[in-house]
Amino acid sequence: MEPLGIALLGCGTVGSGVARLLLTENERLSKRAGRPLRLRWVLVRDPSKPRGVALPSDIITTDFRTVLRDPQVMVVIELIGGLEPARHFILQSLEAGKDVITANKAVLAHYGDDIFETARRYGRTVAFEASVGGGIPIIAALAEELAANQILSIQAILNGTSNFILTQMQEEGVSYEAALAEAQRRGYAEADPTLDVSGADAAHKLAILSRLAFGPGPSVQEIFCRGIDQLQLADLRFAQELGYTIKLLAEAWLQDGQVALHVEPTLIHRLAPLAQVRGVYNAILVRGDVVGQTLYAGRGAGQMPTTSAILADLIDLAIGRAQLTFRTLRLWENHNRLPLRPPERIRSRFYLRITVEDRPGVIGEVATILGKHQVSISSVIQHEALDECEGEAVPVVIMTHTTNLSAFRLAVAQIDRLSCVAAPSIYYPVAD
Ligand SMILES: NC(=O)c1ccc[n+]([C@@H]2O[C@H](COP(=O)([O-])OP(=O)(O)OC[C@H]3O[C@@H](n4cnc5c(N)ncnc54)[C@H](OP(=O)(O)O)[C@@H]3O)[C@@H](O)[C@H]2O)c1
């Protein structure tokens, strides 16, 4: 049978894993694919860089046009990352009649409309299992295995770096800065960790999952997103006292024809399945109307888990399975885009920490404001002064009953204007 010609764009962390397996496990992979898999080109910036894989020198190129012009390249695997030139290379590959596999969540979250529409126009397929959850087959689960369901909600831990940092803070009692330094020392965090700790990476992945589950909807910029970079150890401790842990939770749910989307540190009951997800692991809890709840967990990043997902897509493309699935997903449809559910229609419980002067009547003043905004209190704990609190200020931790997000935010803004409040209040949602 005719070999399937493959070009690899990028040969860094993930690309070198994919190249190595394509070379060393070629027989097994070709057997699974039903035809010989042939790596024809590896595109890089610097051909002299050592890559931990013995690449034949005549397949290394720095010129994308070499890939584009080769009629034997049928599949382009994009592992460059970032927005440009990745977007450009993907679009040009599709236009040249080549199928594309990518692990690039940023490019799909920002330019998915254009990429999926171009694939449809040219009758090609974009496979992206590796873009969310590394080796966890969550894309296949949503696209194929749960096809009979209307997906109702997704709750997920999608960023391994943030989850590692939170686990360190929780279990070792260290500050955010110390936990981040440890993540960097172990190679779990980049020198510039902004994309991970700001929540942006999780928001990119949530945008992809939401598109698969609910269809095209709000843009990635509309996702409400807060990372863990402002999280204080004190809040992890107070949450723990109340029986909760804090995770960077990415949530999407469908209600009344609107989709709610947010990424933020969230209190999760310590016995809930997502609270057990430690270190660099990811997990995704999906609720469907037929199946009920299903949970997917595993290594959400890293060379080999991501390679596993890329090669699964490659085998699916070789067999023709990916093409069939892709056509049924209708990821490019632009009419009837689901609107974002506005904050005034979102309800949640909240954890609220206010820092107030330690004098009589203060809690009454706070409770009055919350009551005026229909925010009902489920518990209040006044703690001893924290080291980092200035003067005589003390932290008061309030758990609310389920309340309206807009009303809650207004109440907090008003509380922060009270003369007895010594620092901006901190609040996080509580997952149910
Ligand atoms: N790392 C993970 O664990 C992981 C997990 C899931 C998904 N992903 C996604 O996988 C993708 C790749 O990540 P990675 O960690 O493997 O990245 P990486 O280690 O930074 O590798 C990027 C590769 O792209 C090449 N490259 C960059 N710009 C180029 C250009 N303009 N022209 C040609 N080649 C260029 C680089 O070439 P040189 O080597 O010559 O500089 C390098 O080989 C990203 O989208 C990432 O989000 C990564």
Ligand as a Chemical Component Dictionary entry (heavy atoms), coordinates in Angstrom:
data_LIG
# 
_chem_comp.id                   LIG 
_chem_comp.type                 NON-POLYMER 
_chem_comp.pdbx_formal_charge   0 
_chem_comp.three_letter_code    LIG 
# 
loop_
_chem_comp_atom.comp_id 
_chem_comp_atom.atom_id 
_chem_comp_atom.alt_atom_id 
_chem_comp_atom.type_symbol 
_chem_comp_atom.charge 
_chem_comp_atom.model_Cartn_x 
_chem_comp_atom.model_Cartn_y 
_chem_comp_atom.model_Cartn_z 
_chem_comp_atom.pdbx_ordinal 
LIG N1  N1  N 0  5.402  20.393 25.868 1  
LIG C1  C1  C 0  4.283  19.777 26.236 2  
LIG O1  O1  O 0  4.240  19.040 27.212 3  
LIG C2  C2  C 0  3.015  19.984 25.434 4  
LIG C3  C3  C 0  1.847  19.304 25.805 5  
LIG C4  C4  C 0  0.681  19.469 25.055 6  
LIG C5  C5  C 0  0.693  20.330 23.968 7  
LIG N2  N2  N 1  1.837  20.987 23.658 8  
LIG C6  C6  C 0  1.815  21.872 22.500 9  
LIG O2  O2  O 0  2.671  21.332 21.513 10 
LIG C7  C7  C 0  3.261  22.376 20.751 11 
LIG C8  C8  C 0  4.774  22.212 20.775 12 
LIG O3  O3  O 0  5.241  22.341 22.115 13 
LIG P1  P1  P 0  6.745  22.010 22.523 14 
LIG O4  O4  O 0  6.771  22.035 24.009 15 
LIG O5  O5  O -1 7.200  20.778 21.816 16 
LIG O6  O6  O 0  7.507  23.308 21.930 17 
LIG P2  P2  P 0  9.084  23.545 21.812 18 
LIG O7  O7  O 0  9.844  22.566 22.625 19 
LIG O8  O8  O 0  9.295  25.002 22.033 20 
LIG O9  O9  O 0  9.399  23.226 20.267 21 
LIG C9  C9  C 0  9.032  24.084 19.230 22 
LIG C10 C10 C 0  9.708  23.622 17.945 23 
LIG O10 O10 O 0  9.226  24.457 16.889 24 
LIG C11 C11 C 0  10.342 24.917 16.114 25 
LIG N3  N3  N 0  10.013 26.249 15.622 26 
LIG C12 C12 C 0  9.627  27.331 16.327 27 
LIG N4  N4  N 0  9.397  28.364 15.510 28 
LIG C13 C13 C 0  9.645  27.933 14.260 29 
LIG C14 C14 C 0  9.597  28.527 12.979 30 
LIG N5  N5  N 0  9.253  29.802 12.823 31 
LIG N6  N6  N 0  9.934  27.767 11.895 32 
LIG C15 C15 C 0  10.291 26.479 12.048 33 
LIG N7  N7  N 0  10.349 25.851 13.254 34 
LIG C16 C16 C 0  10.042 26.569 14.332 35 
LIG C17 C17 C 0  11.518 24.951 17.052 36 
LIG O11 O11 O 0  12.706 24.828 16.284 37 
LIG P3  P3  P 0  14.187 24.860 16.937 38 
LIG O12 O12 O 0  14.223 23.611 17.780 39 
LIG O13 O13 O 0  15.111 24.810 15.807 40 
LIG O14 O14 O 0  14.251 26.101 17.761 41 
LIG C18 C18 C 0  11.223 23.729 17.943 42 
LIG O15 O15 O 0  11.780 22.582 17.358 43 
LIG C19 C19 C 0  2.743  23.680 21.370 44 
LIG O16 O16 O 0  1.613  24.118 20.659 45 
LIG C20 C20 C 0  2.343  23.274 22.766 46 
LIG O17 O17 O 0  1.329  24.099 23.313 47 
LIG C21 C21 C 0  2.994  20.836 24.350 48 
# 
loop_
_chem_comp_bond.comp_id 
_chem_comp_bond.atom_id_1 
_chem_comp_bond.atom_id_2 
_chem_comp_bond.value_order 
_chem_comp_bond.pdbx_ordinal 
LIG N1  C1  SING 1  
LIG C1  O1  DOUB 2  
LIG C1  C2  SING 3  
LIG C2  C3  SING 4  
LIG C2  C21 DOUB 5  
LIG C3  C4  DOUB 6  
LIG C4  C5  SING 7  
LIG C5  N2  DOUB 8  
LIG N2  C6  SING 9  
LIG N2  C21 SING 10 
LIG C6  O2  SING 11 
LIG C6  C20 SING 12 
LIG O2  C7  SING 13 
LIG C7  C8  SING 14 
LIG C7  C19 SING 15 
LIG C8  O3  SING 16 
LIG O3  P1  SING 17 
LIG P1  O4  DOUB 18 
LIG P1  O5  SING 19 
LIG P1  O6  SING 20 
LIG O6  P2  SING 21 
LIG P2  O7  DOUB 22 
LIG P2  O8  SING 23 
LIG P2  O9  SING 24 
LIG O9  C9  SING 25 
LIG C9  C10 SING 26 
LIG C10 O10 SING 27 
LIG C10 C18 SING 28 
LIG O10 C11 SING 29 
LIG C11 N3  SING 30 
LIG C11 C17 SING 31 
LIG N3  C12 SING 32 
LIG N3  C16 SING 33 
LIG C12 N4  DOUB 34 
LIG N4  C13 SING 35 
LIG C13 C14 SING 36 
LIG C13 C16 DOUB 37 
LIG C14 N5  SING 38 
LIG C14 N6  DOUB 39 
LIG N6  C15 SING 40 
LIG C15 N7  DOUB 41 
LIG N7  C16 SING 42 
LIG C17 O11 SING 43 
LIG C17 C18 SING 44 
LIG O11 P3  SING 45 
LIG P3  O12 DOUB 46 
LIG P3  O13 SING 47 
LIG P3  O14 SING 48 
LIG C18 O15 SING 49 
LIG C19 O16 SING 50 
LIG C19 C20 SING 51 
LIG C20 O17 SING 52 
# 
